[in-house]
Amino acid sequence: MDWGVRLALGSNMGDRDSHLAAARELIAERVLQEMEWSPIHQTEAVGPPQGRYLNQVVKGVSRYQDPLRLLEECLQIETDLGRVRELRWGPRVIDIDLLTFGSIERDEPPLTLPHPRIHQRSFVLAPWAQLEPEFQLTAGGKTVLELLQQWSPPVVDPLDAPLDQALR
């Protein structure tokens, strides 16, 4: 069985870059092995008025065989880093979304895989396209890059210089 996992990270409060770095560190310790990550992208927030987000996608091999157990650990990492859930789509220190877990497809609470709104989220697709442009969400489905290119006008050219270089 393929335990390859993709996670979307986002932060729009405080030292956003440090929050992403701390999340990557804890994910590497607790959740994923052989981890790689995309460049960081800055995007406008979705939802109520709030600051801009830094977004990133990470991939690796899950330490867990059960996607629900992995989800629980990601939620714990959010809590450990100071996330407080007060307002849907509100500002957050860190957000970790489970995008894919191997080839598992499921649609039952509390988890839908692949993430049901990937195609609506340019803030996920843009960094992901720089990490894995040819990744197919489902067998025979569109690639991450093809999904990103459906946005009109294009939100981000996946070949642009990564934002994380400018942040340092």
DSSP file (Angstrom, degrees, kcal/mol; ACC not computed):
  #  RESIDUE AA STRUCTURE BP1 BP2  ACC     N-H-->O    O-->H-N    N-H-->O    O-->H-N    TCO  KAPPA ALPHA  PHI   PSI    X-CA   Y-CA   Z-CA
    1    1 A M              0   0    0      0, 0.0     2,-0.6     0, 0.0   101,-0.1   0.000 360.0 360.0 360.0 142.0    0.0    0.0    0.0
    2    2 A D        -     0   0    0      1,-0.1   101,-0.4    99,-0.1   102,-0.2  -0.748 360.0-178.5 -85.6 119.5    1.1    3.5   -0.8
    3    3 A W        +     0   0    0     -2,-0.6    59,-2.7    99,-0.1     2,-0.2   0.063  30.7 142.2-105.2  23.8    1.4    5.7    2.3
    4    4 A G  E     -A   61   0A   0     57,-0.2    98,-4.4    97,-0.1     2,-0.4  -0.478  31.5-167.4 -67.3 131.5    2.4    8.8    0.4
    5    5 A V  E     -AB  60 101A   0     55,-3.2    55,-1.8    96,-0.2     2,-0.4  -0.930  16.7-160.5-126.1 143.8    0.8   11.9    2.0
    6    6 A R  E     -AB  59 100A   0     94,-1.7    93,-2.5    -2,-0.4    94,-1.3  -0.995  13.1-174.1-122.4 132.4    0.4   15.5    0.9
    7    7 A L  E     -AB  58  98A   0     51,-2.8    51,-2.6    -2,-0.4     2,-0.5  -0.958  16.7-142.2-124.4 142.4   -0.4   18.2    3.4
    8    8 A A  E     -AB  57  97A   0     89,-2.6    89,-2.6    -2,-0.4     2,-0.4  -0.905  18.7-163.5-102.2 132.4   -1.2   21.9    2.9
    9    9 A L  E     +AB  56  96A   0     47,-3.6    47,-2.1    -2,-0.5     2,-0.3  -0.902  11.8 171.7-114.4 143.8    0.2   24.3    5.4
   10   10 A G  E     +AB  55  95A   0     85,-1.8    85,-2.0    -2,-0.4     2,-0.3  -0.995   8.6 175.9-150.0 149.7   -1.0   27.9    5.9
   11   11 A S  E     +A   54   0A   0     43,-1.7    43,-2.5    -2,-0.3    82,-0.2  -0.971  14.0 164.3-152.4 137.2   -0.4   30.8    8.4
   12   12 A N        +     0   0    0     80,-2.4     2,-0.4    -2,-0.3    39,-0.3   0.144  58.2  81.2-139.0  22.8   -1.5   34.4    8.6
   13   13 A M  S    S-     0   0    0     79,-0.6     6,-0.2    80,-0.3    -1,-0.0  -0.983  93.7 -27.2-129.0 141.8   -0.8   35.4   12.2
   14   14 A G  S    S+     0   0    0     -2,-0.4     2,-1.7     1,-0.1     3,-0.2  -0.253 125.5   0.6  64.6-143.5    2.4   36.5   13.8
   15   15 A D  S  > S-     0   0    0      1,-0.2     4,-2.2     2,-0.1     3,-0.3  -0.614  73.4-177.7 -82.6  84.4    5.7   35.3   12.4
   16   16 A R  H  > S+     0   0    0     -2,-1.7     4,-2.2     1,-0.2    -1,-0.2   0.861  76.5  52.2 -56.6 -44.1    4.1   33.3    9.5
   17   17 A D  H  > S+     0   0    0      1,-0.2     4,-2.2     2,-0.2    -1,-0.2   0.904 110.8  48.2 -62.1 -42.0    7.4   32.0    8.2
   18   18 A S  H  > S+     0   0    0     -3,-0.3     4,-2.7     2,-0.2    -1,-0.2   0.867 108.7  54.4 -66.8 -35.9    8.5   30.7   11.6
   19   19 A H  H  X S+     0   0    0     -4,-2.2     4,-2.3     2,-0.2    -2,-0.2   0.910 109.2  47.7 -64.7 -41.0    5.1   29.1   12.1
   20   20 A L  H  X S+     0   0    0     -4,-2.2     4,-2.6     2,-0.2    -2,-0.2   0.920 112.2  49.9 -64.6 -42.0    5.5   27.2    8.8
   21   21 A A  H  X S+     0   0    0     -4,-2.2     4,-2.2     2,-0.2    -2,-0.2   0.913 111.0  48.8 -62.6 -42.8    9.0   26.1    9.8
   22   22 A A  H  X S+     0   0    0     -4,-2.7     4,-2.3     1,-0.2    -1,-0.2   0.897 111.1  50.7 -64.4 -39.7    7.8   24.9   13.2
   23   23 A A  H  X S+     0   0    0     -4,-2.3     4,-2.7     2,-0.2     5,-0.2   0.926 109.5  50.2 -63.4 -44.2    5.0   22.9   11.6
   24   24 A R  H  X S+     0   0    0     -4,-2.6     4,-2.5     1,-0.2    -2,-0.2   0.910 110.2  51.4 -59.7 -41.3    7.4   21.3    9.1
   25   25 A E  H  X S+     0   0    0     -4,-2.2     4,-1.8     2,-0.2    -2,-0.2   0.933 113.2  43.1 -62.6 -46.8    9.6   20.3   12.0
   26   26 A L  H  X S+     0   0    0     -4,-2.3     4,-2.7     2,-0.2     5,-0.4   0.870 112.4  53.5 -68.8 -36.3    6.8   18.7   14.0
   27   27 A I  H  X>S+     0   0    0     -4,-2.7     4,-2.6     1,-0.2     5,-2.6   0.917 109.2  49.2 -62.4 -42.5    5.4   17.0   11.0
   28   28 A A  H  <5S+     0   0    0     -4,-2.5    -2,-0.2    -5,-0.2    -1,-0.2   0.864 115.9  43.9 -64.7 -35.7    8.8   15.5   10.3
   29   29 A E  H  <5S+     0   0    0     -4,-1.8    -2,-0.2    -5,-0.2    -1,-0.2   0.872 131.8  16.6 -73.9 -38.3    9.1   14.3   13.9
   30   30 A R  H  <5S+     0   0    0     -4,-2.7    -3,-0.2    -5,-0.1    -2,-0.2   0.700 131.1  21.0-112.8 -24.0    5.6   13.0   14.2
   31   31 A V  T  <5S+     0   0    0     -4,-2.6    32,-2.5    -5,-0.4     2,-0.4   0.817 106.2  38.4-121.7 -50.1    3.8   12.4   10.9
   32   32 A L  E   < -C   62   0A   0     -5,-2.6     2,-0.3    30,-0.2    -1,-0.3  -0.862  48.9-160.5-120.6 145.7    5.9   12.1    7.8
   33   33 A Q  E    S+C   61   0A   0     28,-2.9    28,-2.8    -2,-0.4    -4,-0.1  -0.780  80.2  23.8-108.7 161.4    9.2   10.4    6.8
   34   34 A E  E    S-     0   0A   0     -2,-0.3    -1,-0.2    26,-0.2     2,-0.2   0.907  89.7-170.4  52.5  47.8   11.2   11.4    3.7
   35   35 A M  E     +     0   0A   0     -3,-0.2     2,-0.3    25,-0.1    25,-0.2  -0.457  18.1 176.4 -80.8 140.6    9.6   14.8    3.7
   36   36 A E  E     -C   59   0A   0     23,-2.5    23,-2.7    -2,-0.2     2,-0.3  -0.928  10.4-159.6-131.2 158.1    9.9   17.4    0.9
   37   37 A W  E     -C   58   0A   0     -2,-0.3    21,-0.2    21,-0.2     3,-0.1  -0.972  13.7-120.3-143.0 158.6    8.2   20.7    0.6
   38   38 A S        -     0   0    0     19,-2.6    90,-0.1    -2,-0.3     3,-0.0  -0.304  44.0 -85.3 -82.2 168.6    7.2   23.3   -1.9
   39   39 A P        -     0   0    0      0, 0.0     2,-0.4     0, 0.0    18,-0.3  -0.328  54.2-100.6 -62.5 162.2    8.3   26.9   -2.0
   40   40 A I        -     0   0    0     16,-0.1   123,-1.2    -3,-0.1   124,-0.7  -0.716  36.1-162.3 -90.4 138.5    6.2   29.3    0.1
   41   41 A H  E     -D   55   0A   0     14,-2.6    14,-3.2    -2,-0.4     2,-0.5  -0.948  11.8-140.1-119.6 142.5    3.5   31.4   -1.6
   42   42 A Q  E     +D   54   0A   0     -2,-0.4     2,-0.3    12,-0.2    12,-0.2  -0.888  32.3 169.8-100.7 131.5    1.8   34.5   -0.2
   43   43 A T  E     -D   53   0A   0     10,-2.5    10,-2.8    -2,-0.5     2,-0.1  -0.923  37.6 -96.0-138.6 160.6   -1.9   34.7   -0.9
   44   44 A E        -     0   0    0     -2,-0.3     8,-0.1     8,-0.2     2,-0.1  -0.449  50.4-103.7 -70.6 150.6   -5.0   36.7    0.0
   45   45 A A        -     0   0    0      5,-0.4     2,-0.4    -2,-0.1    -1,-0.1  -0.419  23.5-137.0 -74.6 151.2   -7.2   35.2    2.7
   46   46 A V  S    S+     0   0    0     -2,-0.1    -1,-0.0    44,-0.1     0, 0.0  -0.911  72.0  18.2-103.3 136.4  -10.4   33.4    1.9
   47   47 A G  S    S+     0   0    0     -2,-0.4     3,-0.1     3,-0.0    42,-0.1  -0.799 110.3  12.9 107.9-149.9  -13.3   34.3    4.3
   48   48 A P  S    S-     0   0    0      0, 0.0    -3,-0.0     0, 0.0    39,-0.0  -0.178  98.1 -73.8 -64.4 158.9  -13.6   37.2    6.6
   49   49 A P  S    S+     0   0    0      0, 0.0     2,-0.3     0, 0.0    -3,-0.1  -0.280  77.6 130.2 -55.4 132.1  -11.2   40.2    6.3
   50   50 A Q        -     0   0    0     -3,-0.1    -5,-0.4    -5,-0.1    -3,-0.0  -0.957  55.8 -60.8-169.7 175.6   -7.8   39.2    7.7
   51   51 A G        -     0   0    0    -39,-0.3     2,-0.1    -2,-0.3   -38,-0.0  -0.163  61.3 -86.2 -69.9 164.7   -4.1   39.3    6.9
   52   52 A R        -     0   0    0     -8,-0.1     2,-0.3     1,-0.1    -8,-0.2  -0.336  44.6-126.4 -70.6 152.4   -2.5   37.5    3.9
   53   53 A Y  E     - D   0  43A   0    -10,-2.8   -10,-2.5    -2,-0.1     2,-0.5  -0.683   3.4-142.5 -99.2 150.5   -1.4   33.9    4.2
   54   54 A L  E     -AD  11  42A   0    -43,-2.5   -43,-1.7    -2,-0.3     2,-0.3  -0.966  31.0-169.0-101.9 132.5    1.8   32.1    3.6
   55   55 A N  E     +AD  10  41A   0    -14,-3.2   -14,-2.6    -2,-0.5     2,-0.3  -0.917  14.2 165.5-127.6 150.2    1.0   28.7    2.1
   56   56 A Q  E     -A    9   0A   0    -47,-2.1   -47,-3.6    -2,-0.3     2,-0.4  -0.983  24.2-138.7-157.4 152.8    3.1   25.6    1.4
   57   57 A V  E     -A    8   0A   0    -18,-0.3   -19,-2.6    -2,-0.3     2,-0.3  -0.973  17.8-168.7-118.8 136.5    2.6   22.0    0.5
   58   58 A V  E     -AC   7  37A   0    -51,-2.6   -51,-2.8    -2,-0.4     2,-0.3  -0.914   1.5-169.6-120.0 150.5    4.6   19.1    2.0
   59   59 A K  E     +AC   6  36A   0    -23,-2.7   -23,-2.5    -2,-0.3     2,-0.3  -0.959  21.1 125.5-135.5 156.4    4.8   15.5    1.0
   60   60 A G  E     -A    5   0A   0    -55,-1.8   -55,-3.2    -2,-0.3     2,-0.5  -0.974  58.6 -64.0 178.0-173.1    6.2   12.4    2.5
   61   61 A V  E     -AC   4  33A   0    -28,-2.8   -28,-2.9    -2,-0.3   -57,-0.2  -0.856  54.6-117.4-100.2 127.6    5.6    8.9    3.7
   62   62 A S  E     - C   0  32A   0    -59,-2.7   -30,-0.2    -2,-0.5   -31,-0.1  -0.318   7.4-150.8 -66.9 141.7    3.1    8.5    6.5
   63   63 A R  S    S+     0   0    0    -32,-2.5     2,-0.3   -33,-0.1    -1,-0.1   0.528  84.9  63.8 -81.3  -9.1    4.2    7.1    9.8
   64   64 A Y        -     0   0    0    -33,-0.4    -2,-0.1   -61,-0.1   -33,-0.0  -0.886  65.5-154.9-118.9 146.8    0.6    5.9   10.2
   65   65 A Q  S    S+     0   0    0     -2,-0.3    -1,-0.1     1,-0.1     3,-0.1   0.583  82.9  72.2 -90.9 -11.9   -1.4    3.4    8.2
   66   66 A D     >  -     0   0    0      1,-0.1     4,-1.9     2,-0.0     3,-0.4  -0.912  68.7-153.8-108.7 119.8   -4.7    5.0    9.2
   67   67 A P  H  > S+     0   0    0      0, 0.0     4,-2.5     0, 0.0     5,-0.1   0.824  96.5  57.6 -62.6 -29.8   -5.5    8.4    7.7
   68   68 A L  H  > S+     0   0    0      2,-0.2     4,-2.3     1,-0.2     5,-0.1   0.885 105.7  49.6 -67.3 -37.0   -7.7    9.2   10.7
   69   69 A R  H  > S+     0   0    0     -3,-0.4     4,-1.9     2,-0.2    -1,-0.2   0.903 111.3  49.4 -66.1 -40.6   -4.8    8.7   13.0
   70   70 A L  H  X S+     0   0    0     -4,-1.9     4,-2.2     2,-0.2    -2,-0.2   0.917 109.9  51.3 -63.1 -43.4   -2.7   11.0   10.8
   71   71 A L  H  X S+     0   0    0     -4,-2.5     4,-2.4     1,-0.2    -2,-0.2   0.919 107.9  52.5 -59.8 -44.5   -5.4   13.6   10.8
   72   72 A E  H  X S+     0   0    0     -4,-2.3     4,-2.0     1,-0.2    -1,-0.2   0.900 109.6  49.0 -58.1 -41.7   -5.6   13.5   14.6
   73   73 A E  H  X S+     0   0    0     -4,-1.9     4,-2.2     2,-0.2    -1,-0.2   0.883 109.6  51.5 -68.8 -37.3   -1.8   14.1   14.9
   74   74 A C  H  X S+     0   0    0     -4,-2.2     4,-2.2     2,-0.2    -2,-0.2   0.907 109.9  49.8 -64.0 -41.2   -2.0   17.0   12.4
   75   75 A L  H  X S+     0   0    0     -4,-2.4     4,-2.1     1,-0.2    -2,-0.2   0.873 109.6  51.8 -64.2 -36.4   -4.8   18.6   14.5
   76   76 A Q  H  X S+     0   0    0     -4,-2.0     4,-3.0     2,-0.2    -2,-0.2   0.893 107.0  52.7 -67.1 -38.7   -2.6   18.1   17.6
   77   77 A I  H  X S+     0   0    0     -4,-2.2     4,-1.7     2,-0.2    -2,-0.2   0.922 107.7  52.0 -61.7 -43.4    0.3   19.8   16.0
   78   78 A E  H  <>S+     0   0    0     -4,-2.2     5,-2.7     1,-0.2     3,-0.2   0.939 112.3  45.7 -56.5 -46.7   -2.0   22.7   15.2
   79   79 A T  H ><5S+     0   0    0     -4,-2.1     3,-1.8     1,-0.2    -2,-0.2   0.923 109.8  53.9 -62.4 -44.8   -3.0   22.9   18.8
   80   80 A D  H 3<5S+     0   0    0     -4,-3.0    -1,-0.2     1,-0.3    -2,-0.2   0.797 107.6  51.9 -61.0 -28.7    0.6   22.6   20.0
   81   81 A L  T 3<5S-     0   0    0     -4,-1.7    -1,-0.3    -3,-0.2    -2,-0.2   0.372 128.9 -94.2 -91.9   4.9    1.6   25.5   17.8
   82   82 A G  T < 5 +     0   0    0     -3,-1.8     2,-0.2     1,-0.3    -3,-0.2   0.575  65.2 160.1 101.6  10.2   -1.2   27.7   19.3
   83   83 A R      < -     0   0    0     -5,-2.7     2,-0.4    -6,-0.2    -1,-0.3  -0.482  16.6-171.2 -69.4 132.7   -4.1   27.3   16.9
   84   84 A V        -     0   0    0     -2,-0.2     2,-1.0     3,-0.0     3,-0.3  -0.996  17.7-140.1-123.1 125.9   -7.4   28.3   18.4
   85   85 A R        +     0   0    0     -2,-0.4     3,-0.1     1,-0.2     7,-0.1  -0.753  50.7 131.1 -90.9 103.7  -10.6   27.5   16.4
   86   86 A E        +     0   0    0     -2,-1.0     2,-0.4     1,-0.3    -1,-0.2   0.714  65.8  27.4-117.8 -40.1  -12.9   30.4   16.9
   87   87 A L  S >  S-     0   0    0     -3,-0.3     3,-2.5     4,-0.2    -1,-0.3  -0.992  81.8-112.2-135.5 126.2  -14.2   31.5   13.4
   88   88 A R  T 3  S+     0   0    0     -2,-0.4    -3,-0.0     1,-0.3     0, 0.0  -0.373 106.3   2.3 -58.8 130.5  -14.6   29.3   10.3
   89   89 A W  T 3  S+     0   0    0      1,-0.2    -1,-0.3   -42,-0.1     3,-0.1   0.693 105.5 140.6  62.4  21.7  -12.1   30.5    7.7
   90   90 A G    <   -     0   0    0     -3,-2.5    -1,-0.2     1,-0.2   -44,-0.1  -0.226  61.7 -63.8 -83.9 178.6  -10.8   33.0   10.3
   91   91 A P        -     0   0    0      0, 0.0     2,-0.3     0, 0.0    -5,-0.2  -0.244  58.1-172.9 -62.5 151.3   -7.1   33.9   10.9
   92   92 A R        -     0   0    0      1,-0.1   -80,-2.4    -3,-0.1   -79,-0.6  -0.998  37.6-140.4-151.8 144.3   -4.9   31.2   12.2
   93   93 A V  S    S-     0   0    0     -2,-0.3     2,-0.3     1,-0.3   -80,-0.3   0.921  96.8  -4.2 -63.1 -45.7   -1.4   30.7   13.5
   94   94 A I        -     0   0    0    -83,-0.1     2,-0.4    -3,-0.1    -1,-0.3  -0.992  60.0-168.6-151.0 143.9   -1.2   27.4   11.6
   95   95 A D  E     -B   10   0A   0    -85,-2.0   -85,-1.8    -2,-0.3     2,-0.5  -0.999   5.1-171.7-132.0 131.4   -3.5   25.4    9.4
   96   96 A I  E     -B    9   0A   0     -2,-0.4     2,-0.4   -87,-0.2   -87,-0.2  -0.972   6.0-173.1-126.5 115.2   -2.7   21.8    8.3
   97   97 A D  E     -B    8   0A   0    -89,-2.6   -89,-2.6    -2,-0.5     2,-0.7  -0.918  23.1-132.5-110.6 133.5   -5.0   20.2    5.7
   98   98 A L  E     +B    7   0A   0     -2,-0.4   -91,-0.2   -91,-0.2     3,-0.1  -0.755  29.4 173.2 -82.2 114.1   -4.7   16.6    4.7
   99   99 A L  E     -     0   0A   0    -93,-2.5    16,-2.5    -2,-0.7     2,-0.3   0.911  61.0  -2.6 -89.6 -50.8   -4.9   16.6    0.9
  100  100 A T  E     -B    6   0A   0    -94,-1.3   -94,-1.7    14,-0.2     2,-0.3  -0.979  46.7-163.4-143.0 154.0   -4.1   13.0   -0.1
  101  101 A F  E >   -B    5   0A   0      3,-0.4     3,-1.9     1,-0.3   -96,-0.2  -0.837  66.1 -66.0-138.1  97.0   -3.2    9.8    1.7
  102  102 A G  T 3  S-     0   0    0    -98,-4.4    -1,-0.3    -2,-0.3   -99,-0.1  -0.297 100.5 -38.8  54.9-139.3   -1.9    7.3   -0.8
  103  103 A S  T 3  S+     0   0    0   -101,-0.4    -1,-0.3    -3,-0.1     2,-0.1   0.210  97.4 137.8-100.7  14.3   -4.5    6.3   -3.3
  104  104 A I    <   -     0   0    0     -3,-1.9     2,-0.5  -102,-0.2    -3,-0.4  -0.397  32.7-170.1 -65.8 131.4   -7.3    6.2   -0.7
  105  105 A E        +     0   0    0     -2,-0.1     2,-0.3    -5,-0.1    -2,-0.1  -0.994  18.7 156.5-120.0 122.7  -10.6    7.7   -1.7
  106  106 A R  E     -E  113   0B   0      7,-1.9     7,-2.5    -2,-0.5     2,-0.1  -0.994  27.0-171.8-146.4 150.4  -13.1    8.1    1.1
  107  107 A D  E     +E  112   0B   0     -2,-0.3     5,-0.2     5,-0.2    -2,-0.0  -0.547  47.9 106.3-143.6  71.7  -16.1   10.3    1.7
  108  108 A E  E >   -E  111   0B   0      3,-1.6     3,-2.2    -2,-0.1    -2,-0.0  -0.984  69.3 -57.0-149.2 139.3  -17.3    9.9    5.3
  109  109 A P  T 3  S+     0   0    0      0, 0.0    -2,-0.1     0, 0.0     3,-0.0  -0.236 114.3  20.6 -56.9 142.9  -17.0   12.2    8.3
  110  110 A P  T 3  S+     0   0    0      0, 0.0     2,-0.4     0, 0.0     0, 0.0  -0.926 126.2  35.8 -98.9  18.5  -14.7   13.4    9.6
  111  111 A L  E <   -E  108   0B   0     -3,-2.2    -3,-1.6     2,-0.0     2,-0.4  -0.988  49.1-172.3-141.7 130.7  -12.5   13.0    6.5
  112  112 A T  E     -E  107   0B   0     -2,-0.4    -5,-0.2    -5,-0.2    -7,-0.0  -0.985  29.0-128.7-117.4 129.7  -12.9   13.1    2.8
  113  113 A L  E    S+E  106   0B   0     -7,-2.5    -7,-1.9    -2,-0.4     2,-0.2  -0.988  89.7  30.3-130.7 139.5   -9.9   12.1    0.6
  114  114 A P  S    S-     0   0    0      0, 0.0   -14,-0.2     0, 0.0   -15,-0.1   0.720 115.9 -94.1 -57.6 163.3   -8.7   13.5   -1.6
  115  115 A H    >   -     0   0    0    -16,-2.5     3,-1.3    -2,-0.2    -2,-0.1  -0.246  35.5-133.4 -49.9 129.1   -9.5   16.8    0.0
  116  116 A P  T 3  S+     0   0    0      0, 0.0     3,-0.2     0, 0.0    -1,-0.2   0.654  96.9  44.9 -69.0 -16.0  -12.9   17.8   -1.6
  117  117 A R  T >  S+     0   0    0      1,-0.1     3,-1.3     2,-0.1     4,-0.4   0.166  71.9 113.1-115.3  19.8  -12.0   21.5   -2.4
  118  118 A I  G X  S+     0   0    0     -3,-1.3     3,-1.9     1,-0.3     7,-0.3   0.928  77.8  54.6 -54.7 -46.7   -8.5   21.1   -3.8
  119  119 A H  G 3  S+     0   0    0      1,-0.3    -1,-0.3    -3,-0.2    -2,-0.1   0.671 107.5  51.6 -65.3 -15.5   -9.6   22.3   -7.2
  120  120 A Q  G <  S+     0   0    0     -3,-1.3     2,-0.7     1,-0.1    -1,-0.3   0.410  95.1  80.6 -96.5   0.6  -11.1   25.5   -5.7
  121  121 A R    X>  +     0   0    0     -3,-1.9     4,-2.5    -4,-0.4     3,-1.5  -0.782  42.6 171.5-119.8  89.7   -7.9   26.4   -3.8
  122  122 A S  H 3> S+     0   0    0     -2,-0.7     4,-2.8     1,-0.3    -1,-0.2   0.818  82.1  66.9 -62.7 -28.4   -5.3   28.2   -5.9
  123  123 A F  H 34 S+     0   0    0      1,-0.2    -1,-0.3     2,-0.2   -82,-0.1   0.684 110.4  35.9 -68.8 -16.0   -3.4   28.8   -2.7
  124  124 A V  H <> S+     0   0    0     -3,-1.5     4,-1.9    -6,-0.2    -2,-0.2   0.804 117.6  50.4 -94.4 -45.9   -2.9   25.1   -2.4
  125  125 A L  H  X S+     0   0    0     -4,-2.5     4,-2.7    -7,-0.3    -2,-0.2   0.863 103.5  58.9 -64.5 -38.4   -2.4   24.3   -6.1
  126  126 A A  H  X S+     0   0    0     -4,-2.8     4,-0.9     2,-0.2    -1,-0.2   0.954 112.9  35.5 -62.4 -52.6    0.2   27.0   -6.8
  127  127 A P  H >> S+     0   0    0      0, 0.0     4,-1.0     0, 0.0     3,-0.6   0.902 117.7  54.2 -67.3 -36.1    2.8   25.8   -4.3
  128  128 A W  H >X S+     0   0    0     -4,-1.9     4,-3.5     1,-0.2     3,-0.5   0.881 101.3  59.0 -62.8 -38.3    1.9   22.1   -5.0
  129  129 A A  H 3< S+     0   0    0     -4,-2.7    -1,-0.2     1,-0.3    -3,-0.1   0.786 104.5  51.2 -63.6 -26.1    2.5   22.6   -8.7
  130  130 A Q  H << S+     0   0    0     -4,-0.9    -1,-0.3    -3,-0.6    -2,-0.2   0.753 116.8  40.1 -80.0 -23.5    6.0   23.7   -8.0
  131  131 A L  H << S+     0   0    0     -4,-1.0    -2,-0.2    -3,-0.5    -3,-0.1   0.894 140.2   0.5 -87.3 -47.0    6.6   20.5   -5.9
  132  132 A E    ><  +     0   0    0     -4,-3.5     3,-1.6    -5,-0.1    12,-0.4  -0.560  64.2 168.5-144.9  72.0    4.7   17.9   -8.0
  133  133 A P  T 3  S+     0   0    0      0, 0.0    12,-2.1     0, 0.0    13,-0.4   0.807  81.7  47.8 -61.5 -28.8    3.2   19.4  -11.2
  134  134 A E  T 3  S+     0   0    0      9,-0.2     2,-0.2    10,-0.2    -5,-0.1   0.370  78.7 127.0 -95.6   5.6    2.4   16.0  -12.7
  135  135 A F    <   -     0   0    0     -3,-1.6     9,-1.6    -7,-0.1     2,-0.5  -0.456  50.9-145.9 -65.7 129.3    0.8   14.5   -9.6
  136  136 A Q  B     -F  143   0C   0      7,-0.2     7,-0.2    -2,-0.2     6,-0.1  -0.852   5.4-150.6 -98.6 129.5   -2.7   13.1  -10.4
  137  137 A L  S    S+     0   0    0      5,-1.4     2,-0.3    -2,-0.5    -1,-0.1   0.880  83.1   9.9 -67.3 -38.4   -5.3   13.4   -7.7
  138  138 A T  S >  S-     0   0    0      4,-0.3     3,-3.0    -3,-0.1    -1,-0.1  -0.939 103.6 -74.2-135.1 159.7   -7.1   10.2   -8.9
  139  139 A A  T 3  S+     0   0    0     -2,-0.3     3,-0.1     1,-0.3    -2,-0.0  -0.323 122.6   2.7 -55.1 124.3   -6.2    7.6  -11.4
  140  140 A G  T 3  S+     0   0    0      1,-0.2    -1,-0.3    -2,-0.1     3,-0.1   0.491 108.2 127.5  76.3   2.9   -6.7    9.1  -14.9
  141  141 A G    <   -     0   0    0     -3,-3.0    -1,-0.2     1,-0.2     2,-0.1  -0.155  67.6 -72.6 -83.8-178.8   -7.6   12.5  -13.3
  142  142 A K        -     0   0    0      1,-0.1    -5,-1.4    -3,-0.1    -4,-0.3  -0.368  48.3-116.5 -72.9 152.8   -6.1   15.9  -13.9
  143  143 A T  B  >  -F  136   0C   0     -7,-0.2     4,-2.3     1,-0.1    -7,-0.2  -0.392  27.2-106.7 -81.7 166.3   -2.7   16.8  -12.7
  144  144 A V  H  > S+     0   0    0     -9,-1.6     4,-2.4   -12,-0.4   -15,-0.2   0.914 122.5  50.7 -58.5 -43.9   -2.0   19.5  -10.1
  145  145 A L  H  > S+     0   0    0    -12,-2.1     4,-2.5     1,-0.2    -1,-0.2   0.902 108.3  51.5 -63.9 -40.9   -0.7   21.7  -12.8
  146  146 A E  H  > S+     0   0    0    -13,-0.4     4,-0.7     2,-0.2    -1,-0.2   0.903 110.3  49.4 -62.9 -40.2   -3.7   21.2  -15.0
  147  147 A L  H >< S+     0   0    0     -4,-2.3     3,-0.8     1,-0.2     4,-0.3   0.913 111.6  48.9 -63.8 -42.1   -6.0   22.1  -12.1
  148  148 A L  H >< S+     0   0    0     -4,-2.4     3,-1.6     1,-0.2     7,-0.3   0.901 106.0  56.9 -63.3 -40.7   -4.0   25.3  -11.5
  149  149 A Q  H 3< S+     0   0    0     -4,-2.5    -1,-0.2     1,-0.3    -2,-0.2   0.638  91.7  72.1 -69.3 -12.8   -4.1   26.2  -15.2
  150  150 A Q  T << S+     0   0    0     -3,-0.8    -1,-0.3    -4,-0.7     2,-0.2   0.693  74.9 100.0 -73.4 -17.8   -7.9   26.2  -15.1
  151  151 A W  S <  S-     0   0    0     -3,-1.6   -31,-0.0    -4,-0.3     4,-0.0  -0.524  76.6-127.4 -69.9 132.5   -7.8   29.4  -13.0
  152  152 A S  S    S+     0   0    0     -2,-0.2    -2,-0.0     1,-0.2    -3,-0.0  -0.984  95.8  22.1-131.7 121.6   -8.5   32.4  -15.3
  153  153 A P  S    S-     0   0    0      0, 0.0    -1,-0.2     0, 0.0    -3,-0.0   0.659 113.5-105.4 -70.0 160.7   -6.6   34.6  -15.1
  154  154 A P        -     0   0    0      0, 0.0     3,-0.2     0, 0.0    -2,-0.1  -0.270  24.5-151.1 -55.0 134.9   -3.8   32.4  -13.8
  155  155 A V  S    S+     0   0    0     -7,-0.3     2,-0.4     1,-0.3    -6,-0.1   0.906  76.6   2.4 -74.7 -43.5   -3.3   33.1  -10.1
  156  156 A V        -     0   0    0     -8,-0.1    -1,-0.3   -34,-0.0     3,-0.0  -0.996  67.5-126.8-146.5 135.6    0.4   32.2  -10.1
  157  157 A D    >   -     0   0    0     -2,-0.4     3,-2.7    -3,-0.2    -8,-0.0  -0.786  22.9-145.2 -80.0 115.4    2.8   31.2  -12.7
  158  158 A P  T 3  S+     0   0    0      0, 0.0    -1,-0.1     0, 0.0   -13,-0.0   0.619  97.1  59.5 -61.8  -8.7    4.3   27.9  -11.2
  159  159 A L  T 3  S+     0   0    0      2,-0.1    -2,-0.0     3,-0.0   -29,-0.0   0.476  81.1 112.7 -96.7  -2.3    7.6   28.8  -12.8
  160  160 A D  S <  S-     0   0    0     -3,-2.7     3,-0.1     1,-0.1    -4,-0.0  -0.216  84.6 -84.6 -63.2 159.8    7.9   32.1  -11.0
  161  161 A A        -     0   0    0      1,-0.1    -1,-0.1     2,-0.1    -2,-0.1  -0.445  55.5-103.0 -64.2 136.9   10.6   32.5   -8.4
  162  162 A P    >>  -     0   0    0      0, 0.0     3,-0.9     0, 0.0     4,-0.6  -0.324  17.1-133.9 -65.5 143.9    9.5   31.2   -5.0
  163  163 A L  H >> S+     0   0    0   -123,-1.2     4,-1.3     1,-0.2     3,-1.1   0.828  99.0  71.6 -64.8 -33.4    8.4   33.7   -2.4
  164  164 A D  H 3> S+     0   0    0   -124,-0.7     4,-0.6     1,-0.3    -1,-0.2   0.774  92.5  57.6 -61.4 -23.9   10.4   31.9    0.4
  165  165 A Q  H <4 S+     0   0    0     -3,-0.9     3,-0.5     1,-0.2    -1,-0.3   0.860 106.9  48.4 -69.6 -34.4   13.6   33.1   -1.2
  166  166 A A  H << S+     0   0    0     -3,-1.1    -2,-0.2    -4,-0.6    -1,-0.2   0.726 104.4  61.1 -77.4 -21.3   12.4   36.7   -0.9
  167  167 A L  H  <        0   0    0     -4,-1.3    -1,-0.2     1,-0.2    -2,-0.2   0.686 360.0 360.0 -79.4 -17.2   11.4   36.2    2.8
  168  168 A R     <        0   0    0     -4,-0.6    -1,-0.2    -3,-0.5    -2,-0.1   0.465 360.0 360.0 -90.5 360.0   14.9   35.4    4.0
